[in-house]
Amino acid sequence: MVFGRPNMQQEVSKMRKMFLSVILLVMCIFLFFGCSKSGAPSCTGKDVKKLVISISTDELKNQLARIYNLHMNMGKYYKDPGEALASFLTMTYDDLKKLKDANNKNEEAVKVLDKAIADIDQDLANMHLDNIRINDVNDKIKKCDCSSDLIASNGNKIPITYTGQFNDKGELYVEVFGLKK
């Protein structure tokens, strides 16, 4: 052995021990987190909440579009009377925007439709969930059942229930209930 230089065999032994320690640590971490994680999504999980808000926003936009259609007699902006009559029951938010585009030369129609679209967007901006409650978790079928209050930016509160479940491909599937009155 040369003075000041460690034995190569000792150095290899130290590296081997360090490598095995790291492997053991990684295995323990996977074992701990893998075993403690539920098979079902969480009611308060970021992705679950994001989908609940998205589904709720889309449904409420469509409901508000039908209300505006009824109260503001938007049927008069349709060229076909049959289409106008059907719109009272089936109007969606996207239909409202299409109706505006179809009437772009009618200043009154554009003004009315712009206001309706702006009001809907403002009412539903910054929606969030509050008072989230876990009703049930079933790890076997990877499903959670939840209740919450859906809060709109105007302060309106809607009590809802929702489920989150992983499908056979491992993708998150969310259903929301209580939006239609």
Backbone as CSV, one residue per row, in Angstrom:
resi,resn,N_x,N_y,N_z,CA_x,CA_y,CA_z,C_x,C_y,C_z
1,MET,0.835,-1.168,0.000,0.000,0.000,0.000,0.884,1.237,0.000
2,VAL,0.543,2.157,-0.855,1.267,3.407,-0.945,0.688,4.342,0.099
3,PHE,1.563,5.063,0.786,1.144,5.963,1.861,0.197,7.038,1.322
4,GLY,-1.003,7.226,1.981,-1.948,8.276,1.604,-3.001,7.800,0.628
5,ARG,-2.842,6.624,0.017,-3.857,6.131,-0.922,-4.588,4.948,-0.293
6,PRO,-5.914,4.966,-0.267,-6.649,3.861,0.320,-6.559,2.621,-0.557
7,ASN,-6.753,1.508,0.046,-6.733,0.249,-0.652,-7.930,0.215,-1.604
8,MET,-7.732,-0.180,-2.835,-8.769,-0.221,-3.857,-9.888,-1.169,-3.443
9,GLN,-9.516,-2.243,-2.804,-10.512,-3.224,-2.376,-11.432,-2.632,-1.299
10,GLN,-10.887,-1.824,-0.405,-11.692,-1.172,0.629,-12.641,-0.150,0.006
11,GLU,-12.149,0.550,-1.002,-12.977,1.549,-1.670,-14.143,0.890,-2.398
12,VAL,-13.915,-0.212,-3.075,-14.964,-0.947,-3.781,-15.980,-1.470,-2.774
13,SER,-15.522,-1.941,-1.641,-16.407,-2.451,-0.597,-17.310,-1.344,-0.049
14,LYS,-16.741,-0.135,0.156,-17.529,0.993,0.642,-18.599,1.383,-0.385
15,MET,-18.218,1.404,-1.668,-19.157,1.772,-2.726,-20.276,0.738,-2.825
16,ARG,-19.924,-0.525,-2.672,-20.899,-1.601,-2.736,-21.911,-1.440,-1.586
17,LYS,-21.439,-1.136,-0.388,-22.309,-0.940,0.769,-23.228,0.267,0.554
18,MET,-22.665,1.352,0.015,-23.442,2.550,-0.242,-24.530,2.253,-1.282
19,PHE,-24.177,1.540,-2.343,-25.112,1.196,-3.400,-26.251,0.340,-2.839
20,LEU,-25.927,-0.652,-2.041,-26.946,-1.516,-1.444,-27.834,-0.731,-0.481
21,SER,-27.262,0.220,0.242,-28.041,1.055,1.153,-29.055,1.906,0.387
22,VAL,-28.622,2.468,-0.733,-29.512,3.282,-1.562,-30.633,2.415,-2.125
23,ILE,-30.302,1.230,-2.623,-31.311,0.308,-3.165,-32.325,-0.058,-2.073
24,LEU,-31.841,-0.368,-0.887,-32.709,-0.730,0.222,-33.628,0.440,0.591
25,LEU,-33.091,1.640,0.619,-33.879,2.824,0.932,-34.982,3.037,-0.111
26,VAL,-34.632,2.913,-1.380,-35.613,3.088,-2.460,-36.706,2.032,-2.349
27,MET,-36.336,0.788,-2.075,-37.327,-0.285,-1.929,-38.253,-0.002,-0.751
28,CYS,-37.718,0.495,0.353,-38.542,0.821,1.521,-39.525,1.942,1.201
29,ILE,-39.073,2.934,0.471,-39.942,4.046,0.086,-41.084,3.541,-0.790
30,PHE,-40.754,2.725,-1.812,-41.800,2.176,-2.680,-42.758,1.296,-1.891
31,LEU,-42.248,0.506,-1.003,-43.079,-0.380,-0.192,-44.005,0.438,0.699
32,PHE,-43.478,1.466,1.341,-44.279,2.300,2.233,-45.376,3.041,1.481
33,PHE,-45.016,3.736,0.406,-45.995,4.514,-0.329,-46.914,3.631,-1.152
34,GLY,-46.411,2.548,-1.684,-47.231,1.639,-2.480,-48.288,0.953,-1.648
35,CYS,-47.980,0.593,-0.434,-48.937,-0.122,0.415,-49.904,0.817,1.118
36,SER,-49.493,2.022,1.372,-50.356,2.924,2.125,-51.323,3.689,1.230
37,LYS,-51.110,3.713,-0.075,-51.961,4.468,-0.977,-53.237,3.701,-1.283
38,SER,-54.365,4.397,-1.192,-55.661,3.802,-1.470,-55.792,3.546,-2.965
39,GLY,-56.599,2.554,-3.320,-56.852,2.276,-4.729,-57.834,3.251,-5.331
40,ALA,-58.598,3.942,-4.483,-59.600,4.891,-4.949,-59.012,6.299,-4.999
41,PRO,-59.527,7.138,-5.894,-59.089,8.541,-5.880,-59.592,9.227,-4.612
42,SER,-59.073,10.393,-4.335,-59.452,11.146,-3.143,-60.489,12.210,-3.506
43,CYS,-61.476,12.396,-2.633,-62.493,13.437,-2.839,-61.858,14.823,-2.936
44,THR,-60.724,14.998,-2.261,-60.059,16.301,-2.236,-58.868,16.363,-3.193
45,GLY,-58.702,15.315,-4.003,-57.590,15.294,-4.952,-57.717,16.385,-6.001
46,LYS,-56.593,16.912,-6.405,-56.552,18.029,-7.369,-57.282,17.682,-8.667
47,ASP,-57.014,16.498,-9.224,-57.631,16.111,-10.494,-59.136,15.892,-10.349
48,VAL,-59.553,15.296,-9.237,-60.982,15.076,-8.995,-61.696,16.424,-8.918
49,LYS,-61.174,17.337,-8.103,-61.804,18.648,-7.944,-61.830,19.414,-9.266
50,LYS,-60.767,19.325,-10.032,-60.693,20.027,-11.321,-61.777,19.523,-12.277
51,LEU,-61.979,18.209,-12.318,-63.016,17.653,-13.187,-64.421,17.999,-12.684
52,VAL,-64.628,17.996,-11.379,-65.927,18.374,-10.821,-66.258,19.816,-11.226
53,ILE,-65.300,20.707,-11.095,-65.516,22.121,-11.470,-65.786,22.240,-12.966
54,SER,-65.031,21.527,-13.783,-65.202,21.584,-15.238,-66.586,21.085,-15.658
55,ILE,-66.987,19.937,-15.137,-68.300,19.372,-15.465,-69.407,20.310,-14.982
56,SER,-69.276,20.821,-13.774,-70.281,21.719,-13.196,-70.389,23.007,-13.996
57,THR,-69.262,23.570,-14.364,-69.261,24.812,-15.139,-69.969,24.615,-16.468
58,ASP,-69.642,23.537,-17.174,-70.277,23.272,-18.472,-71.785,23.117,-18.329
59,GLU,-72.225,22.341,-17.339,-73.659,22.115,-17.147,-74.374,23.398,-16.755
60,LEU,-73.803,24.160,-15.846,-74.455,25.394,-15.403,-74.475,26.452,-16.502
61,LYS,-73.452,26.496,-17.333,-73.461,27.419,-18.480,-74.634,27.090,-19.401
62,ASN,-74.848,25.795,-19.637,-75.951,25.397,-20.506,-77.305,25.730,-19.872
63,GLN,-77.444,25.523,-18.568,-78.693,25.863,-17.894,-78.962,27.365,-17.957
64,LEU,-77.928,28.159,-17.715,-78.093,29.616,-17.767,-78.412,30.090,-19.185
65,ALA,-77.842,29.434,-20.177,-78.138,29.787,-21.574,-79.624,29.559,-21.856
66,ARG,-80.192,28.449,-21.361,-81.627,28.188,-21.564,-82.476,29.230,-20.835
67,ILE,-82.048,29.638,-19.644,-82.797,30.654,-18.891,-82.778,31.987,-19.634
68,TYR,-81.596,32.390,-20.114,-81.516,33.630,-20.894,-82.375,33.535,-22.143
69,ASN,-82.355,32.371,-22.767,-83.132,32.165,-23.982,-84.626,32.383,-23.696
70,LEU,-85.107,31.860,-22.590,-86.527,32.009,-22.236,-86.873,33.445,-21.855
71,HIS,-86.054,34.046,-21.007,-86.380,35.370,-20.484,-86.131,36.508,-21.465
72,MET,-85.247,36.317,-22.385,-84.925,37.401,-23.307,-85.467,37.142,-24.708
73,ASN,-86.296,36.112,-24.836,-86.928,35.781,-26.111,-85.919,35.735,-27.257
74,MET,-84.871,34.991,-27.065,-83.837,34.899,-28.091,-84.299,34.107,-29.309
75,GLY,-85.436,33.439,-29.192,-85.975,32.701,-30.332,-86.202,33.591,-31.541
76,LYS,-86.438,34.885,-31.292,-86.673,35.808,-32.413,-85.426,35.996,-33.283
77,TYR,-84.264,35.577,-32.779,-83.041,35.728,-33.565,-82.776,34.528,-34.467
78,TYR,-83.621,33.506,-34.381,-83.500,32.348,-35.272,-84.288,32.605,-36.538
79,LYS,-83.782,32.143,-37.665,-84.478,32.319,-38.936,-85.576,31.271,-39.103
80,ASP,-85.371,30.090,-38.533,-86.323,28.987,-38.650,-87.161,28.905,-37.371
81,PRO,-88.497,29.061,-37.470,-89.352,29.001,-36.273,-89.246,27.666,-35.525
82,GLY,-89.079,26.567,-36.239,-88.937,25.258,-35.597,-87.673,25.192,-34.760
83,GLU,-86.611,25.753,-35.292,-85.333,25.795,-34.573,-85.454,26.683,-33.333
84,ALA,-86.192,27.780,-33.461,-86.401,28.689,-32.327,-87.168,27.981,-31.213
85,LEU,-88.202,27.232,-31.579,-88.991,26.510,-30.585,-88.142,25.443,-29.885
86,ALA,-87.380,24.697,-30.659,-86.521,23.652,-30.082,-85.461,24.252,-29.165
87,SER,-85.013,25.454,-29.475,-83.946,26.081,-28.683,-84.369,26.354,-27.252
88,PHE,-85.666,26.505,-27.012,-86.125,26.787,-25.650,-85.825,25.632,-24.702
89,LEU,-85.764,24.430,-25.235,-85.506,23.264,-24.396,-84.070,22.767,-24.475
90,THR,-83.418,23.044,-25.589,-82.104,22.427,-25.813,-80.951,23.402,-25.918
91,MET,-81.190,24.678,-25.728,-80.141,25.694,-25.875,-78.938,25.358,-24.996
92,THR,-77.764,25.452,-25.583,-76.526,25.295,-24.823,-75.745,26.606,-24.883
93,TYR,-74.727,26.677,-24.076,-73.852,27.844,-24.070,-73.208,28.028,-25.447
94,ASP,-72.771,26.924,-26.054,-72.173,27.004,-27.392,-73.191,27.461,-28.434
95,ASP,-74.464,27.042,-28.281,-75.522,27.505,-29.189,-75.699,29.014,-29.081
96,LEU,-75.582,29.528,-27.872,-75.703,30.960,-27.642,-74.614,31.711,-28.415
97,LYS,-73.404,31.186,-28.364,-72.297,31.812,-29.100,-72.506,31.710,-30.614
98,LYS,-73.002,30.555,-31.072,-73.267,30.380,-32.512,-74.374,31.325,-32.977
99,LEU,-75.388,31.485,-32.132,-76.485,32.390,-32.461,-75.964,33.814,-32.604
100,LYS,-75.034,34.195,-31.743,-74.427,35.528,-31.829,-73.675,35.677,-33.150
101,ASP,-72.890,34.644,-33.511,-72.130,34.696,-34.765,-73.068,34.757,-35.974
102,ALA,-74.186,34.029,-35.909,-75.139,34.008,-37.023,-75.858,35.351,-37.175
103,ASN,-75.909,36.117,-36.107,-76.599,37.418,-36.124,-75.626,38.585,-36.046
104,ASN,-74.409,38.393,-36.533,-73.380,39.415,-36.371,-73.725,40.750,-37.042
105,LYS,-74.694,40.762,-37.941,-75.081,42.016,-38.584,-76.238,42.696,-37.856
106,ASN,-76.829,42.007,-36.895,-77.945,42.547,-36.137,-77.396,43.087,-34.811
107,GLU,-77.229,44.420,-34.749,-76.609,45.036,-33.568,-77.355,44.735,-32.278
108,GLU,-78.678,44.746,-32.328,-79.478,44.462,-31.124,-79.205,43.034,-30.649
109,ALA,-79.195,42.089,-31.574,-78.971,40.682,-31.215,-77.576,40.498,-30.622
110,VAL,-76.573,41.086,-31.240,-75.200,40.958,-30.753,-75.087,41.546,-29.347
111,LYS,-75.716,42.691,-29.123,-75.664,43.337,-27.811,-76.319,42.451,-26.745
112,VAL,-77.493,41.926,-27.036,-78.227,41.076,-26.093,-77.446,39.789,-25.829
113,LEU,-76.956,39.174,-26.893,-76.240,37.901,-26.753,-74.893,38.102,-26.054
114,ASP,-74.204,39.187,-26.369,-72.943,39.489,-25.673,-73.174,39.645,-24.170
115,LYS,-74.246,40.347,-23.798,-74.551,40.533,-22.383,-74.846,39.188,-21.719
116,ALA,-75.619,38.359,-22.367,-75.955,37.044,-21.804,-74.688,36.218,-21.594
117,ILE,-73.827,36.179,-22.591,-72.585,35.396,-22.507,-71.676,35.956,-21.407
118,ALA,-71.550,37.293,-21.334,-70.707,37.926,-20.314,-71.251,37.665,-18.909
119,ASP,-72.576,37.747,-18.751,-73.178,37.489,-17.436,-72.931,36.049,-16.995
120,ILE,-73.102,35.114,-17.911,-72.881,33.704,-17.586,-71.425,33.481,-17.192
121,ASP,-70.509,34.009,-17.999,-69.081,33.843,-17.698,-68.713,34.450,-16.345
122,GLN,-69.267,35.616,-16.047,-68.963,36.286,-14.777,-69.514,35.494,-13.596
123,ASP,-70.753,34.998,-13.730,-71.372,34.251,-12.630,-70.619,32.968,-12.310
124,LEU,-70.019,32.356,-13.313,-69.393,31.053,-13.105,-67.870,31.115,-13.020
125,ALA,-67.315,32.314,-13.076,-65.858,32.445,-12.941,-65.452,32.115,-11.511
126,ASN,-64.294,31.552,-11.362,-63.716,31.259,-10.043,-64.589,30.365,-9.167
127,MET,-65.324,29.448,-9.785,-66.095,28.494,-8.980,-65.136,27.609,-8.205
128,HIS,-65.561,27.205,-7.010,-64.721,26.316,-6.212,-65.587,25.427,-5.326
129,LEU,-64.965,24.398,-4.783,-65.652,23.482,-3.884,-65.329,23.862,-2.443
130,ASP,-66.329,23.772,-1.593,-66.144,24.082,-0.184,-66.871,23.015,0.628
131,ASN,-66.406,22.795,1.838,-67.062,21.856,2.745,-67.115,20.442,2.135
132,ILE,-66.001,19.963,1.625,-65.929,18.638,1.004,-66.036,17.564,2.077
133,ARG,-66.939,16.603,1.809,-67.137,15.494,2.735,-66.970,14.177,2.010
134,ILE,-66.321,13.239,2.662,-66.135,11.900,2.100,-67.285,11.036,2.597
135,ASN,-68.126,10.551,1.677,-69.265,9.716,2.050,-68.891,8.236,2.074
136,ASP,-68.019,7.837,1.151,-67.624,6.436,1.083,-66.385,6.312,0.210
137,VAL,-65.560,5.328,0.533,-64.402,4.988,-0.284,-64.411,3.476,-0.455
138,ASN,-64.344,3.034,-1.704,-64.313,1.603,-1.987,-63.047,1.314,-2.787
139,ASP,-62.019,0.814,-2.092,-60.746,0.545,-2.751,-60.856,-0.595,-3.765
140,LYS,-61.777,-1.526,-3.518,-61.916,-2.685,-4.409,-62.303,-2.241,-5.823
141,ILE,-63.256,-1.313,-5.912,-63.666,-0.830,-7.235,-63.053,0.538,-7.551
142,LYS,-62.140,0.984,-6.709,-61.392,2.231,-6.910,-62.323,3.427,-7.108
143,LYS,-63.240,3.610,-6.130,-64.250,4.657,-6.241,-64.420,5.394,-4.921
144,CYS,-64.591,6.709,-5.009,-64.919,7.521,-3.836,-66.233,8.237,-4.096
145,ASP,-67.062,8.345,-3.056,-68.326,9.078,-3.116,-68.194,10.287,-2.194
146,CYS,-68.548,11.454,-2.710,-68.274,12.693,-1.989,-69.471,13.642,-2.031
147,SER,-69.511,14.556,-1.079,-70.475,15.659,-1.055,-69.685,16.951,-0.888
148,SER,-70.259,18.028,-1.407,-69.576,19.312,-1.312,-70.563,20.430,-1.602
149,ASP,-70.148,21.639,-1.320,-70.876,22.826,-1.745,-70.098,23.433,-2.905
150,LEU,-70.800,23.666,-4.001,-70.215,24.314,-5.167,-70.499,25.797,-5.030
151,ILE,-69.453,26.602,-4.943,-69.591,28.041,-4.702,-69.238,28.805,-5.979
152,ALA,-70.185,29.619,-6.459,-69.951,30.462,-7.632,-69.387,31.807,-7.186
153,SER,-68.834,32.545,-8.137,-68.217,33.832,-7.798,-69.245,34.842,-7.280
154,ASN,-70.516,34.655,-7.627,-71.548,35.572,-7.132,-72.039,35.188,-5.737
155,GLY,-71.432,34.140,-5.139,-71.781,33.723,-3.789,-72.828,32.625,-3.717
156,ASN,-73.453,32.314,-4.841,-74.451,31.250,-4.837,-73.794,29.920,-4.482
157,LYS,-74.541,29.122,-3.707,-74.017,27.847,-3.238,-74.976,26.739,-3.675
158,ILE,-74.421,25.698,-4.267,-75.213,24.550,-4.699,-74.652,23.308,-4.013
159,PRO,-75.475,22.619,-3.221,-74.999,21.358,-2.640,-74.973,20.276,-3.728
160,ILE,-73.843,19.616,-3.869,-73.703,18.584,-4.893,-73.119,17.314,-4.275
161,THR,-73.249,16.237,-5.009,-72.523,15.004,-4.695,-71.755,14.629,-5.954
162,TYR,-70.665,13.931,-5.773,-69.888,13.493,-6.922,-69.148,12.206,-6.591
163,THR,-68.794,11.489,-7.639,-68.003,10.276,-7.479,-66.752,10.411,-8.329
164,GLY,-65.703,9.798,-7.873,-64.463,9.708,-8.639,-64.074,8.240,-8.684
165,GLN,-63.743,7.760,-9.868,-63.402,6.348,-10.004,-62.391,6.188,-11.126
166,PHE,-61.461,5.237,-10.923,-60.524,4.907,-11.988,-61.158,3.852,-12.874
167,ASN,-61.105,4.069,-14.197,-61.648,3.065,-15.105,-60.609,1.962,-15.333
168,ASP,-60.926,1.026,-16.222,-60.037,-0.124,-16.443,-58.690,0.259,-17.054
169,LYS,-58.591,1.485,-17.579,-57.317,1.961,-18.142,-56.542,2.809,-17.137
170,GLY,-57.102,2.953,-15.933,-56.446,3.761,-14.908,-56.734,5.247,-15.033
171,GLU,-57.665,5.629,-15.916,-58.017,7.031,-16.104,-59.107,7.419,-15.100
172,LEU,-59.088,8.647,-14.679,-60.050,9.145,-13.709,-61.374,9.452,-14.397
173,TYR,-62.453,8.957,-13.831,-63.807,9.170,-14.330,-64.602,9.822,-13.213
174,VAL,-65.223,10.974,-13.474,-65.946,11.716,-12.447,-67.383,11.948,-12.903
175,GLU,-68.326,11.765,-11.982,-69.731,12.076,-12.223,-70.186,13.066,-11.163
176,VAL,-71.001,14.051,-11.565,-71.487,15.083,-10.651,-73.013,15.039,-10.636
177,PHE,-73.584,15.104,-9.437,-75.037,15.041,-9.270,-75.513,16.252,-8.477
178,GLY,-76.755,16.682,-8.757,-77.353,17.782,-8.006,-77.318,19.114,-8.734
179,LEU,-76.880,19.121,-9.984,-76.804,20.372,-10.730,-78.135,20.726,-11.405
180,LYS,-78.915,19.716,-11.733,-80.199,19.964,-12.408,-81.298,20.010,-11.380
181,LYS,-82.035,21.077,-11.394,-83.147,21.258,-10.437,-84.451,21.266,-11.176
